[in-house]
Amino acid sequence: MRPRGRCVAGARGLIHGLPDTMKIGITCYPTYGGSGAVATELGLGLAARGHEVHFISYAQPFRLSGFHERVYFHEVELERYPLFETSHYTLALAAAIHDTAASEGLDIVHVHYAIPHATSAWIAGEMLDDAPPLVTTLHGTDVTLVGLHPSFKAITRFSILRSQRITAVSRFLKEVTVRDFEIPGERIEVIPNFVDTGLFRPREEVAHRRIFAPAGEKILMHVSNFRPVKRVPELIAVFAGIRKRVAARLVLVGDGPDRPRAAARARELGVHGDVVFLGKHASVEELLPCADLFLMPSDSESFGLAALEALSCGVPVVGYRAGGLPEVVTHGENGLLVPVGAVEE
């Protein structure tokens, strides 16, 4: 399932002259988040089509479990040395990409989230006599937040431009990248995120619903990594307003730095008894069909993969009319979009 818009089929549509069956290196952040989820699902899909896929990261991606034919994982080893105050992941990743490309004969390297993956891949390419083409997929905060920091902006722009192909997950993200990094628009191809509709689907029998709403309350759900940009404490205030009018419970899936603030806000507003902090959950597709409504209060969502997953499960989405979310949610059809900060709406 993709939002409306043109689809681009595979790497061969981006880089000509590649073999029909490829050895593909994929680098992503393995932790809870949209970019790692999409990268993993893409890799598994490519492997199912006969390609050989090599994931390269500091930990196994959270959606990569069990055995999959033609799928390999290469762990980036970090050396701890007293002279270094921080771990040199960029360099260690570059070495791992180089070693994997050299030993496995990779035909293409696809990095998800520009910083530092595009930089590491470029360094690896410089070390190789015959470097494979590099595709960089921009996912969001790599260019809207982290990459904009003065310490990183120049190297982020440099590394993106060294990619043979650049993709962005939404038109919004492409426009931001063109504006803030002065990257020519014709260099960036918009390829929306996707979900497996065989996995994320409505379910007739939803056993978890009785657990979350034993008295038949409406279930509101939110899934994220609880970073400040997700505005989870604000979501608690939204729920408190709803709770005054409707018997409802809020199920929060995920974890992150704003969880303590969200819990404190729930106690402050007197709704903590109706808020379930479920923590990280590997099988979100089992939880989403329980929901009556999915809430996404972020004002800087570059795409909104969680929203697409909810829609695929038949759950309407309510969020802010900002970022890339309007490319996923059609107001009045599969959800509602309200102005940023309009908590009462």
N, C-alpha and C positions, 0 to 999 in steps of 0.2 A: 504494500500500500504506500502510495506517495501522495502528497498534496498535488493540487492541480498545477500544471506546468509541464514543460518538455523534459523527457527523460533522456539520458545519455547512456547508451548500453556499453559498459565496460571500458577497459583501458584502451582497447584497439580503436575505439572511437576518438580517443584523445591523442594517441601516439601511433603513427603509422609504422609499418615494417616489423611489428612484433610477431612472434610465432603464435599459432592458434592455441597451443597449450604452453602456458608460461610458468616460470618459477618467480613467485611474487613475494617480496619482503614487505611486511606491514609493521609500522611503528606507531604506537599509541600509548596514552596513559591507561594503565590497567585498572584504575580505581573506578568507583561508582560515578558515572557521569555519561552524558550523551555521546561524546566523541569516542570514548573507548567502546561503548556498546555498538555504535554504528560500525566502527572499524572491525570489531570482532565478527559481527553478523555478515559484513561484506566478505571478510576472509573465509568464513565458513561457506558462504554461498559460492564463492569462486572455487573453493576446493570441491564442492559438490558438482561443479561443472567440469571438473577434470584438471584444474590447475593445481600446482603445488604451492602451498602458502606457508611462509615462515614468519611467525610473529616474533618481534624483537622488542623486549621491554624489561624493566627491572623486576616485574612480577607477572605471574600469569593473569591475563585479562579476566575480569570477574565473570564474564559470560562465556569463557572458554572452559568447558568442563567435559569430562569424559573423553573417549577416544574418537577421533575423526580421521578418516583416511585422507592422506596427503596434507595433513596439517601438522606443523612442527612449531615448537616454542624454544626460543633462544633467550636465556636470561642474561641480562646485563650485569656483570659483576663489578661492584664498586669497592675500590681499595681504600681502606681507612688509613690515613697517614697523619701523624701528629702535626706536621707542618701546615696541613690544609685545615682551615676553619670550617669549610663546607665540603660536601662531596662533589666531585667533578663529574656529574652525570652526563653533561653534554659531551665531554671527551670520551667517557666510558661507552656511551651509546654510539658515538662515531666509530670507535674501535670495533664494537660488536657488529654494526652494520657492515663495516669493511670486511671483517672476518667472515660473516655470513655470505656476503656477496661473492667473495673470493672462493670460499669452499663449496658453496652450493650452486654457483653460476647463476645468480639471480638475473632475470630478464628486466625487472622493473622494481623500483622501491617506491612505496606509497606511504607517505607520512601523514598522520592525522594530528592536527593541532600544531601550528607552525613553530611555537617556541617550546623547547629548543630543538624539536625534531628535525625541522628543515635545515637548521644550522649543522646539526650532527650529520645529517645525510649528505650535505654539501662537502663537509670535511672528509667524510668517507669516500666520496666521489673523487676528491682531489688526490686521495691516496691510491686509487686504483688506476691501472693502466687503461682499462676499458670499462668505464663506469656505466652501470645501467641507468636508463632515464629515471628522473625523479618527478613524482607527482606529489604536490602538497595540497591537502584539503584543509581549508580554513573552517573552523567550527564555531568561533564566537569570541570568547574572552581572550583568545590568543591574539586577536587584533583589536578588539574593542576595549580591553582593559589592560592585561599584562603587557602585551606587546607595545602599548602606547607609552609605557613608562620610559622616561628619558634614558635609563640605563640599557633598555632593550630595543628601542624603536629602530635605530639605525641597523643593527644586526638582524632584526626581524625582517625589515624591508629588503636588505641585501639577500638574505637566505631565500625569501619567497621568490624574488626575481631570478635566482639561480635555478629555480625549478623549471623543468621542461614544460610542465603543465600545472596550472593552478585551478583548483575548484573551490567553490564556496557553497555552503549548504542552503543559502537563501539569497534572494535578490537584495534584501536589506543588507546582508553582510557584504555582498559584493560592492554595493554603493559606499558603505562605510570604509572598506579597504581602499577603494579608488580615491576617496576623499582624503582620508587621513594618512595614507602611505604613498600616495601619488603613483600608484601602480596602474598602468594603462588598462582600461576596462576590457579591451579586446583580449587581454591575457587571461582573464578570469572566466571560467565556465561555471554556471550555476547548476549544480546537481543536488536536488533536494534529498534529505534523509528519507529513510524507508523503514518499514517494519514487516515482519513475517506475519502475514494475515492468517496463516495456518496456526500460529502460536498465539498471537494477540487477536482474539475473537470473542464474540458474545458466548456466554455459556448458559444453558437452560437451568442447570442445577448448580447453584452457588452455595456450597456448604459453609464457607467462611462468613457469609452474611449473618447467620444466626449467632456467630461468636461476636462480631463487631456491633450488631444491633439486635440484642436479645428481645427488646420490646417493640421491634418493628420500626425503629427510627430510620430516617433517611441517612444515607451514608455519603459524606463528602470526603474526597481523598486528594492527597497531594503527594507527589513523588519527587524527591530532589536530593542534592548533596548538602543541603542546608547552609550553603554559602550566603553571605550578605546579599548578593544580587538576586537571590531567590525570594527574599523578603518574607520569610516564614513567620517572624513575629507579627508582621502586618496581617498575615493570613489568619492568625489567631483572632485578631480584632474583627476581621470580616466574619469569621465563624460565630463570634460572640453576638454579633448583630443578627445573624440568621437564627441562632439558637433562641432568641427572644420570641421569634415568630413561628418557628417550626421545630418539632422534636427531631433532633439530628445529632449525629456523632461525626467527629472529624478523625480520620485515620491518616496519620503522617508516616510515610514510608521513606526510609533513608536516615542519614546521620551526617553530622558536620559541625562546624564551629558555632552556628547559631542555634543549635538545639537547646542549650541551657537558657538562652534568652527567650526562646519560644515557650519553654516550660514555665519560666517565671511569668511570662505574659499571660499564660493560661490560668495560673493561680491568681494573678492580680485581677483578672476579669471574671473569676469565679466559674470558669468552664472546664477546669482541669479534669473533672470527673467524666467529661464527655469527649476528651481528646485522647487518642491512643497513639503513643509514640512507639511505632513498631520496630524502628531501627532498620538496618540494611536487610534487604531481602532479595535473594537471587532470582526468585520466580515471581516477578511482578505481574506476569500475565495471568497468574492464578488469583491475584488480588483485585486487579482493575475491574473485572466483571461484577464485583460486589458493589461497586459504587453507583450512586444515583447521579453524582455530579463530580467532575474533576476540576480542581481550582489551581490556577497558575498565575500568581500575582507579580511575577517578575516584570520589570519595566525595560529590561534589556535582553530579552530572550532572542538569540539570533535565529533560532528555528523553533524549538519546542518539541523535541523528540518525545518527551513524556506525554505531551498533548496528543501527538499522532498515535501513540500507543493506546491512549484512552479512547480516542475516536474509533480505532480499529476494534476495540472491545465493545463498541456501541454506547460509550459513555459520553455525554455532552460535556463541553469544556467552557469554563468561564475564565477569562483573563483580561489583561490590559491590551488596549489597541496600540501596541508599540512593538518595535523590533520586527522580528520575522514572524511573530505569531499570526498576524492577519493573512499570511500566506498558507497557514495550516487550517485555521478556524474560519469558517464562513459565517459571519454574524447573522443570526436568525435562522440558520439552517442546521448546523451541528454544534452550535454553541452561542455564547454571547461575548462581545468585546466591549469593554467600558473604558472611559478615559483614565489615564494613569492617576492613581491616588483616590479615585472615586469609590471609597470603601463602602459607603452607604448604598451605592448602586448594586 
